[in-house]
Amino acid sequence: MTAGVLDREIGLGERKWRRRSLWSLLLLIPLTLAIEAYDSVKTLLGNNDLFARRVAWGESAHFGGSDWKLTDLRGAFGMANQLPIRCRFWPTSG
């Protein structure tokens, strides 16, 4: 065997492993991102701050890291039979 043939065989082996490495990166990078983000996504979806909830008038509710109390609710002027568009909430402590 000559040196040129050996160089070609070594070059083909290196190309094959380089190609395998690139294909494995296409699999491993999204998998790694999913594993790293799992706890954050679980925490985000576990909180009920993403969904509306009913609270009685004057009652406090925990939302966004603090307790809130509905103190005022008004409808828009000149728009009969419409949903109220202005709500006033006050954070409560204690």
Secondary structure, 3 states (H helix, E strand, C coil): CCHHHHHHHHHHHHHHHHHHHHHHHHHHHHHHHHHHHHHHHHHHHHCHHHCCCCCCCCCEEEECCEEEEEEEEECCCCCCCCCCCEEEEEEECC
